[in-house]
Amino acid sequence: MRRVRPISHEDRLSVVDHLDELRSRIVVSIMAFGVAFALCVWQNHLILDILNRPLPDDRHPLTFGVTEPFMTTITNSGYAAIILALPVLLYEVYAFLMPAFSPRERRVALPLLLMVPLLFIAGVVFCYFVVLPPAIDFLLKFNANEFNTQVRARDYYSFTTLTMLAMGLGFQVPVAILGLVRLDIVSVETLRKNRRYAVLGSAVLAMLLPTVDPVSMLIETVPIYALYELSIVLARVFGRRSEEVEGEVASAEGA
């Protein structure tokens, strides 16, 4: 495999060179995921123990079928490997796309790309510690006198992992809003004036997440709207910096 070297904005590559670079970065990403996956399979008991902690002490996931324990373990290891390899995967995406941007555009894109993994991890952690325990407790106790509720491993792990992944994606609200502001599609003043719609949008986004109970929906709505308010603050700060940079560029060109 050809060594992947950094490419600057001034470099001119042919289509074959671009495809060769893309292939090399895909190979690196696959290798990073493979190492992370092997590590997660080796420590699969730890991963399953972490996922089981939101359950009450008297509940343990059940399996029905010969292959279900194996497939469930492999699936959970795969999800954990994606999170573990996320920095390498995002770097490879960044390294492939950044040469297409000018230095001025790179100053806009770099902070957004750095925020993506941090917000994603924050969303996963928030969901694990704040959303899942009350949501699982509510769902297990709902009409408990009428049902003999058992926790099937495949359904439970699918519910928890999808909820955490969805919450991690939901925490990308500031990245999306900052991108719109930096592209001059919306302004900070527009964001301020539309707070009432932001509350409604946060509730709709929380409703679209895998959780189905009103308790978790309410808990998820609050941080999503808080991220909207944080986006306004960040947009104001980054907007000022952008104006300062543009002023410096204009002054340099005038001189």
C-alpha positions in Angstrom: 0.0 0.0 0.0 1.4 3.4 -1.0 2.2 5.7 2.0 -0.5 8.3 2.4 1.1 11.7 2.4 -0.6 15.1 3.3 -1.8 16.9 0.2 -1.9 20.7 0.1 -4.5 23.0 -1.5 -2.0 23.9 -4.2 -1.3 20.3 -5.3 -2.8 19.2 -8.6 -3.7 15.5 -8.8 -5.2 13.4 -11.5 -8.3 11.4 -11.1 -6.2 8.2 -10.7 -4.2 9.9 -7.9 -7.3 10.9 -6.1 -8.7 7.4 -6.4 -5.4 6.0 -5.2 -5.4 8.3 -2.2 -9.1 7.4 -1.4 -8.2 3.7 -1.6 -5.3 4.1 0.8 -7.4 6.1 3.3 -10.2 3.5 3.1 -7.6 0.7 3.8 -6.3 2.7 6.8 -9.8 3.2 8.1 -10.6 -0.5 7.7 -7.4 -1.5 9.5 -8.2 0.9 12.4 -11.7 -0.5 12.7 -10.3 -4.1 12.5 -7.9 -3.4 15.4 -10.7 -1.8 17.4 -13.1 -4.6 16.6 -10.5 -7.3 17.7 -10.0 -5.4 21.0 -13.7 -5.1 21.6 -14.3 -8.8 20.9 -11.5 -9.6 23.3 -13.2 -7.4 26.0 -16.8 -8.3 25.0 -17.6 -9.2 28.6 -16.7 -5.7 29.7 -18.9 -4.2 26.9 -21.9 -6.3 27.8 -21.4 -5.5 31.5 -21.5 -1.8 30.7 -24.6 -2.2 28.6 -26.3 -4.2 31.3 -25.8 -1.7 34.1 -28.9 0.5 33.3 -31.0 -2.6 34.0 -32.4 -3.2 37.5 -30.4 -5.6 39.6 -33.0 -8.4 39.3 -33.0 -8.3 35.5 -30.7 -10.1 33.1 -31.0 -10.3 29.3 -32.3 -13.6 27.9 -31.4 -15.3 24.7 -33.6 -17.5 22.5 -31.7 -19.6 20.0 -28.3 -21.2 19.5 -26.8 -18.3 17.5 -28.2 -15.3 19.4 -25.5 -15.0 22.1 -22.8 -15.1 19.4 -24.5 -12.6 17.0 -25.4 -10.3 19.8 -21.9 -10.2 21.2 -20.4 -9.6 17.7 -23.0 -6.8 17.0 -22.3 -5.0 20.2 -18.5 -5.3 19.7 -19.0 -3.8 16.2 -20.8 -0.7 17.6 -18.2 -0.3 20.3 -15.4 -0.6 17.7 -16.9 2.2 15.6 -16.9 4.5 18.6 -13.3 3.5 19.5 -12.0 4.0 15.9 -14.0 7.2 15.4 -10.9 9.6 15.8 -9.0 7.7 13.1 -12.0 7.5 10.8 -12.8 11.2 11.1 -9.1 12.1 10.6 -9.0 10.1 7.3 -12.2 11.9 6.1 -10.7 15.3 7.2 -7.3 14.5 5.4 -9.1 13.5 2.2 -11.5 16.5 2.1 -9.4 19.4 3.5 -7.1 19.9 0.4 -10.2 20.9 -1.6 -10.7 23.9 0.8 -8.7 27.1 0.7 -6.8 28.1 3.8 -9.6 30.6 4.5 -12.3 27.9 4.1 -10.3 25.5 6.2 -10.5 27.9 9.2 -14.2 27.5 8.9 -14.4 23.7 8.5 -11.7 22.7 11.0 -13.5 23.8 14.2 -16.7 22.1 13.0 -14.9 18.8 12.3 -13.2 18.9 15.8 -16.6 19.4 17.4 -18.2 16.4 15.8 -16.5 13.6 17.9 -16.6 15.6 21.1 -20.4 16.3 20.7 -21.0 12.7 19.7 -19.3 11.3 22.7 -21.0 13.8 24.9 -24.4 12.7 23.5 -23.6 9.0 24.1 -22.4 9.6 27.7 -25.5 11.8 28.4 -27.8 9.1 27.0 -26.1 6.3 29.0 -26.1 8.1 32.4 -29.2 10.4 32.2 -31.7 9.0 29.6 -31.4 5.2 29.7 -31.9 4.5 33.5 -35.3 6.4 33.9 -36.5 5.3 30.4 -35.8 1.6 31.1 -37.2 1.8 34.6 -40.4 3.4 33.2 -40.8 0.9 30.4 -40.2 -2.2 32.7 -42.7 -0.9 35.3 -45.4 0.1 32.8 -48.4 -2.2 33.4 -46.2 -4.5 35.3 -49.2 -6.2 36.9 -50.6 -7.2 33.5 -47.4 -8.5 31.9 -44.6 -10.9 32.7 -42.0 -8.7 31.2 -38.7 -10.3 30.3 -35.7 -8.6 28.8 -34.6 -10.2 25.5 -30.9 -9.6 24.9 -31.2 -8.8 21.2 -34.0 -6.3 21.6 -32.5 -4.7 24.7 -29.0 -4.2 23.2 -30.6 -2.9 20.0 -32.6 -0.4 21.9 -29.7 0.9 24.1 -27.1 1.1 21.3 -29.5 2.7 18.8 -30.6 5.2 21.4 -27.1 6.2 22.3 -26.0 6.5 18.7 -29.1 8.6 17.9 -28.4 10.8 20.9 -24.9 11.2 19.7 -26.1 12.3 16.3 -28.7 14.6 17.9 -25.9 16.4 19.8 -24.6 17.5 16.4 -27.1 20.4 16.4 -24.4 23.0 17.0 -22.3 21.7 14.1 -25.2 22.0 11.7 -26.3 25.4 12.9 -22.7 26.8 12.9 -22.3 25.5 9.4 -25.4 27.3 8.2 -24.3 30.5 9.9 -20.8 30.3 8.4 -22.3 29.7 5.0 -24.5 32.8 5.4 -27.7 30.7 5.1 -29.0 31.9 8.4 -28.0 34.7 10.8 -27.6 34.9 14.5 -30.5 37.3 14.7 -32.7 34.8 12.9 -31.7 32.1 15.4 -32.6 34.4 18.3 -36.0 35.3 16.8 -37.0 31.7 16.2 -36.5 30.3 19.7 -40.1 29.2 19.9 -39.7 27.1 16.8 -36.5 25.7 18.2 -38.4 24.4 21.2 -40.9 22.7 18.9 -38.1 21.3 16.7 -36.2 20.0 19.8 -39.3 18.1 20.9 -39.9 16.7 17.4 -36.2 15.6 17.2 -36.5 13.9 20.6 -39.7 12.2 19.5 -37.9 10.8 16.4 -35.2 9.2 18.6 -35.6 5.4 19.3 -37.0 6.0 22.8 -40.8 5.6 22.9 -41.7 6.8 26.4 -42.6 10.4 27.4 -40.0 10.4 30.3 -37.0 9.9 28.0 -38.5 12.2 25.4 -38.7 15.0 27.9 -35.2 14.4 29.2 -33.8 14.4 25.6 -35.7 17.6 24.6 -34.0 19.7 27.3 -30.3 19.2 26.2 -31.2 19.4 22.5 -32.7 22.9 23.1 -29.7 23.8 25.3 -27.4 22.9 22.4 -29.5 25.3 20.2 -28.8 28.1 22.7 -25.1 27.1 22.8 -25.1 27.3 19.0 -26.3 30.9 19.1 -23.4 31.8 21.5 -20.8 29.9 19.3 -22.2 31.4 16.1 -21.8 34.9 17.6 -18.2 34.2 18.6 -17.2 32.5 15.4 -19.0 35.2 13.4 -17.0 37.9 15.0 -13.8 36.1 14.3 -14.8 35.6 10.7 -15.5 39.3 10.3 -12.1 40.1 11.8 -10.3 37.7 9.5 -12.2 39.2 6.5 -11.2 42.7 7.6 -7.6 41.7 7.8 -7.7 40.2 4.4 -9.3 43.3 2.9 -6.7 45.5 4.5 -3.9 43.4 3.2 -5.3 43.5 -0.3 -5.9 47.2 -0.1 -2.3 47.8 0.9 
